[in-house]
Amino acid sequence: MNEWKQVFLLARRSLMVFTVAVLLGMASVFGLGVLADNLKGEVAQLTGAMQEQQTQLDAKQADLLNMQTHIRRYEALRSQGLVGEPDRALWVELLQESHRQLGLPGVITVQLQGARPLAAGAAVAVPAAEVSPTAPLVHDLQFEIRDSLETDVLALIEDYRTKVKGRFRVNACKLQDPKDSGLTVQCVLRFISLPLASEIVPSS
């Protein structure tokens, strides 16, 4: 018995060191487990944040592409004279110029009506208070030529279309008073324009 006691006493230090080592190992394993769980949580948070940022980036890139597309369309419309302040006086000059350059007989009479809002029943006056300042506008350009043929009128309109900055359609044409020298023709060309918000002057 004394021999075992003596052995135990001799091994006590080693057993204590071993016990401490085991406890430290267990603590390390537990600590590493907790650290791993924390790291997993942080990685999950970082992954979620990256996905959210990627989603926001994709949305902003889509918005940018959409904006660039609309800007190109807007610039195309503006270059065609559909957007912005139209040069109404030039519309009249170019129609007279087309008539002169084509060498059509007689004199052309041109009258440009005042702009009015494009709305249901656009021919009916709309109270200014009920009209949006950015509402599309209608401009009716009426011309009359005498002693002309139908082919002359078509040639005049097509030549004018290639010169004028703006979009129009032939809203009405009246052929009357036929003679040996030709017809009297009255036509209305309807232009459409869209004002820019920056061009609107506040009323005082």
TORKOL-4160 file (C-alpha; in steps of 0.2 Angstrom, whole numbers, padded with zeros to 4 digits, m for minus):
204
<pt num="1" X="0000" Y="0000" Z="0000"/>
<pt num="2" X="0014" Y="0012" Z="0004"/>
<pt num="3" X="0022" Y="0008" Z="m0013"/>
<pt num="4" X="0006" Y="0013" Z="m0022"/>
<pt num="5" X="0005" Y="0029" Z="m0011"/>
<pt num="6" X="0023" Y="0033" Z="m0016"/>
<pt num="7" X="0020" Y="0030" Z="m0034"/>
<pt num="8" X="0004" Y="0041" Z="m0033"/>
<pt num="9" X="0014" Y="0055" Z="m0025"/>
<pt num="10" X="0027" Y="0054" Z="m0038"/>
<pt num="11" X="0015" Y="0054" Z="m0052"/>
<pt num="12" X="0004" Y="0068" Z="m0044"/>
<pt num="13" X="0013" Y="0082" Z="m0053"/>
<pt num="14" X="0011" Y="0073" Z="m0070"/>
<pt num="15" X="m0007" Y="0069" Z="m0067"/>
<pt num="16" X="m0010" Y="0087" Z="m0063"/>
<pt num="17" X="m0001" Y="0093" Z="m0078"/>
<pt num="18" X="m0011" Y="0080" Z="m0088"/>
<pt num="19" X="m0028" Y="0086" Z="m0080"/>
<pt num="20" X="m0024" Y="0104" Z="m0084"/>
<pt num="21" X="m0019" Y="0100" Z="m0102"/>
<pt num="22" X="m0035" Y="0090" Z="m0104"/>
<pt num="23" X="m0045" Y="0105" Z="m0097"/>
<pt num="24" X="m0036" Y="0117" Z="m0108"/>
<pt num="25" X="m0039" Y="0106" Z="m0123"/>
<pt num="26" X="m0058" Y="0105" Z="m0119"/>
<pt num="27" X="m0058" Y="0124" Z="m0116"/>
<pt num="28" X="m0049" Y="0126" Z="m0133"/>
<pt num="29" X="m0061" Y="0115" Z="m0142"/>
<pt num="30" X="m0076" Y="0124" Z="m0134"/>
<pt num="31" X="m0069" Y="0141" Z="m0138"/>
<pt num="32" X="m0065" Y="0136" Z="m0156"/>
<pt num="33" X="m0083" Y="0130" Z="m0158"/>
<pt num="34" X="m0090" Y="0146" Z="m0151"/>
<pt num="35" X="m0078" Y="0156" Z="m0163"/>
<pt num="36" X="m0083" Y="0145" Z="m0177"/>
<pt num="37" X="m0101" Y="0148" Z="m0174"/>
<pt num="38" X="m0098" Y="0167" Z="m0173"/>
<pt num="39" X="m0088" Y="0167" Z="m0189"/>
<pt num="40" X="m0102" Y="0157" Z="m0197"/>
<pt num="41" X="m0114" Y="0171" Z="m0191"/>
<pt num="42" X="m0102" Y="0185" Z="m0198"/>
<pt num="43" X="m0100" Y="0176" Z="m0214"/>
<pt num="44" X="m0119" Y="0174" Z="m0216"/>
<pt num="45" X="m0121" Y="0193" Z="m0212"/>
<pt num="46" X="m0107" Y="0198" Z="m0224"/>
<pt num="47" X="m0115" Y="0186" Z="m0238"/>
<pt num="48" X="m0132" Y="0194" Z="m0235"/>
<pt num="49" X="m0125" Y="0212" Z="m0236"/>
<pt num="50" X="m0115" Y="0208" Z="m0252"/>
<pt num="51" X="m0131" Y="0200" Z="m0260"/>
<pt num="52" X="m0141" Y="0216" Z="m0255"/>
<pt num="53" X="m0127" Y="0227" Z="m0262"/>
<pt num="54" X="m0127" Y="0217" Z="m0278"/>
<pt num="55" X="m0146" Y="0218" Z="m0279"/>
<pt num="56" X="m0145" Y="0237" Z="m0277"/>
<pt num="57" X="m0131" Y="0238" Z="m0289"/>
<pt num="58" X="m0141" Y="0228" Z="m0302"/>
<pt num="59" X="m0156" Y="0240" Z="m0299"/>
<pt num="60" X="m0145" Y="0255" Z="m0302"/>
<pt num="61" X="m0137" Y="0248" Z="m0317"/>
<pt num="62" X="m0155" Y="0244" Z="m0324"/>
<pt num="63" X="m0160" Y="0262" Z="m0320"/>
<pt num="64" X="m0145" Y="0269" Z="m0328"/>
<pt num="65" X="m0148" Y="0259" Z="m0344"/>
<pt num="66" X="m0166" Y="0264" Z="m0344"/>
<pt num="67" X="m0161" Y="0282" Z="m0342"/>
<pt num="68" X="m0149" Y="0281" Z="m0356"/>
<pt num="69" X="m0162" Y="0273" Z="m0367"/>
<pt num="70" X="m0174" Y="0287" Z="m0363"/>
<pt num="71" X="m0161" Y="0301" Z="m0366"/>
<pt num="72" X="m0157" Y="0294" Z="m0383"/>
<pt num="73" X="m0176" Y="0294" Z="m0387"/>
<pt num="74" X="m0178" Y="0311" Z="m0380"/>
<pt num="75" X="m0164" Y="0318" Z="m0390"/>
<pt num="76" X="m0171" Y="0310" Z="m0406"/>
<pt num="77" X="m0188" Y="0318" Z="m0403"/>
<pt num="78" X="m0180" Y="0335" Z="m0399"/>
<pt num="79" X="m0170" Y="0334" Z="m0415"/>
<pt num="80" X="m0186" Y="0330" Z="m0425"/>
<pt num="81" X="m0194" Y="0346" Z="m0417"/>
<pt num="82" X="m0207" Y="0336" Z="m0407"/>
<pt num="83" X="m0200" Y="0342" Z="m0390"/>
<pt num="84" X="m0196" Y="0360" Z="m0386"/>
<pt num="85" X="m0201" Y="0377" Z="m0392"/>
<pt num="86" X="m0205" Y="0375" Z="m0411"/>
<pt num="87" X="m0199" Y="0388" Z="m0424"/>
<pt num="88" X="m0216" Y="0392" Z="m0430"/>
<pt num="89" X="m0211" Y="0407" Z="m0441"/>
<pt num="90" X="m0199" Y="0395" Z="m0450"/>
<pt num="91" X="m0213" Y="0383" Z="m0454"/>
<pt num="92" X="m0221" Y="0396" Z="m0464"/>
<pt num="93" X="m0205" Y="0402" Z="m0473"/>
<pt num="94" X="m0201" Y="0384" Z="m0478"/>
<pt num="95" X="m0218" Y="0380" Z="m0485"/>
<pt num="96" X="m0217" Y="0396" Z="m0496"/>
<pt num="97" X="m0199" Y="0391" Z="m0501"/>
<pt num="98" X="m0205" Y="0374" Z="m0506"/>
<pt num="99" X="m0219" Y="0381" Z="m0517"/>
<pt num="100" X="m0206" Y="0393" Z="m0525"/>
<pt num="101" X="m0193" Y="0380" Z="m0528"/>
<pt num="102" X="m0205" Y="0368" Z="m0536"/>
<pt num="103" X="m0210" Y="0382" Z="m0548"/>
<pt num="104" X="m0229" Y="0379" Z="m0544"/>
<pt num="105" X="m0241" Y="0391" Z="m0553"/>
<pt num="106" X="m0250" Y="0405" Z="m0544"/>
<pt num="107" X="m0247" Y="0412" Z="m0526"/>
<pt num="108" X="m0248" Y="0402" Z="m0510"/>
<pt num="109" X="m0257" Y="0410" Z="m0495"/>
<pt num="110" X="m0251" Y="0403" Z="m0478"/>
<pt num="111" X="m0260" Y="0406" Z="m0461"/>
<pt num="112" X="m0253" Y="0398" Z="m0445"/>
<pt num="113" X="m0266" Y="0396" Z="m0431"/>
<pt num="114" X="m0261" Y="0399" Z="m0413"/>
<pt num="115" X="m0256" Y="0384" Z="m0403"/>
<pt num="116" X="m0269" Y="0376" Z="m0392"/>
<pt num="117" X="m0269" Y="0360" Z="m0381"/>
<pt num="118" X="m0270" Y="0343" Z="m0388"/>
<pt num="119" X="m0286" Y="0336" Z="m0380"/>
<pt num="120" X="m0302" Y="0327" Z="m0384"/>
<pt num="121" X="m0311" Y="0339" Z="m0396"/>
<pt num="122" X="m0295" Y="0349" Z="m0399"/>
<pt num="123" X="m0304" Y="0361" Z="m0410"/>
<pt num="124" X="m0314" Y="0367" Z="m0395"/>
<pt num="125" X="m0305" Y="0380" Z="m0384"/>
<pt num="126" X="m0300" Y="0374" Z="m0367"/>
<pt num="127" X="m0299" Y="0386" Z="m0352"/>
<pt num="128" X="m0281" Y="0390" Z="m0348"/>
<pt num="129" X="m0283" Y="0385" Z="m0329"/>
<pt num="130" X="m0288" Y="0367" Z="m0335"/>
<pt num="131" X="m0273" Y="0365" Z="m0346"/>
<pt num="132" X="m0256" Y="0357" Z="m0340"/>
<pt num="133" X="m0241" Y="0368" Z="m0344"/>
<pt num="134" X="m0233" Y="0353" Z="m0351"/>
<pt num="135" X="m0248" Y="0347" Z="m0361"/>
<pt num="136" X="m0245" Y="0343" Z="m0380"/>
<pt num="137" X="m0249" Y="0357" Z="m0391"/>
<pt num="138" X="m0258" Y="0358" Z="m0408"/>
<pt num="139" X="m0252" Y="0370" Z="m0422"/>
<pt num="140" X="m0263" Y="0371" Z="m0438"/>
<pt num="141" X="m0254" Y="0377" Z="m0453"/>
<pt num="142" X="m0267" Y="0382" Z="m0467"/>
<pt num="143" X="m0262" Y="0385" Z="m0485"/>
<pt num="144" X="m0271" Y="0389" Z="m0501"/>
<pt num="145" X="m0265" Y="0388" Z="m0519"/>
<pt num="146" X="m0275" Y="0392" Z="m0535"/>
<pt num="147" X="m0274" Y="0385" Z="m0552"/>
<pt num="148" X="m0265" Y="0369" Z="m0546"/>
<pt num="149" X="m0266" Y="0351" Z="m0550"/>
<pt num="150" X="m0268" Y="0337" Z="m0536"/>
<pt num="151" X="m0251" Y="0331" Z="m0541"/>
<pt num="152" X="m0244" Y="0348" Z="m0537"/>
<pt num="153" X="m0251" Y="0348" Z="m0520"/>
<pt num="154" X="m0244" Y="0331" Z="m0516"/>
<pt num="155" X="m0227" Y="0336" Z="m0523"/>
<pt num="156" X="m0228" Y="0352" Z="m0512"/>
<pt num="157" X="m0232" Y="0343" Z="m0496"/>
<pt num="158" X="m0219" Y="0329" Z="m0499"/>
<pt num="159" X="m0205" Y="0342" Z="m0502"/>
<pt num="160" X="m0210" Y="0352" Z="m0487"/>
<pt num="161" X="m0210" Y="0337" Z="m0476"/>
<pt num="162" X="m0191" Y="0334" Z="m0481"/>
<pt num="163" X="m0187" Y="0352" Z="m0476"/>
<pt num="164" X="m0197" Y="0356" Z="m0460"/>
<pt num="165" X="m0191" Y="0352" Z="m0443"/>
<pt num="166" X="m0206" Y="0345" Z="m0435"/>
<pt num="167" X="m0219" Y="0331" Z="m0437"/>
<pt num="168" X="m0236" Y="0335" Z="m0445"/>
<pt num="169" X="m0250" Y="0326" Z="m0454"/>
<pt num="170" X="m0262" Y="0332" Z="m0467"/>
<pt num="171" X="m0277" Y="0335" Z="m0456"/>
<pt num="172" X="m0289" Y="0341" Z="m0471"/>
<pt num="173" X="m0288" Y="0346" Z="m0489"/>
<pt num="174" X="m0302" Y="0354" Z="m0499"/>
<pt num="175" X="m0302" Y="0354" Z="m0518"/>
<pt num="176" X="m0314" Y="0366" Z="m0526"/>
<pt num="177" X="m0318" Y="0378" Z="m0540"/>
<pt num="178" X="m0311" Y="0367" Z="m0554"/>
<pt num="179" X="m0305" Y="0376" Z="m0570"/>
<pt num="180" X="m0295" Y="0373" Z="m0585"/>
<pt num="181" X="m0280" Y="0380" Z="m0577"/>
<pt num="182" X="m0282" Y="0369" Z="m0561"/>
<pt num="183" X="m0291" Y="0369" Z="m0544"/>
<pt num="184" X="m0291" Y="0379" Z="m0529"/>
<pt num="185" X="m0284" Y="0369" Z="m0515"/>
<pt num="186" X="m0285" Y="0373" Z="m0496"/>
<pt num="187" X="m0276" Y="0361" Z="m0484"/>
<pt num="188" X="m0272" Y="0361" Z="m0466"/>
<pt num="189" X="m0256" Y="0353" Z="m0459"/>
<pt num="190" X="m0257" Y="0349" Z="m0441"/>
<pt num="191" X="m0241" Y="0350" Z="m0431"/>
<pt num="192" X="m0239" Y="0343" Z="m0413"/>
<pt num="193" X="m0226" Y="0349" Z="m0400"/>
<pt num="194" X="m0222" Y="0345" Z="m0382"/>
<pt num="195" X="m0216" Y="0360" Z="m0372"/>
<pt num="196" X="m0201" Y="0357" Z="m0360"/>
<pt num="197" X="m0204" Y="0361" Z="m0341"/>
<pt num="198" X="m0188" Y="0372" Z="m0341"/>
<pt num="199" X="m0196" Y="0383" Z="m0355"/>
<pt num="200" X="m0211" Y="0386" Z="m0345"/>
<pt num="201" X="m0211" Y="0404" Z="m0338"/>
<pt num="202" X="m0221" Y="0406" Z="m0321"/>
<pt num="203" X="m0235" Y="0418" Z="m0323"/>
<pt num="204" X="m0234" Y="0433" Z="m0311"/>
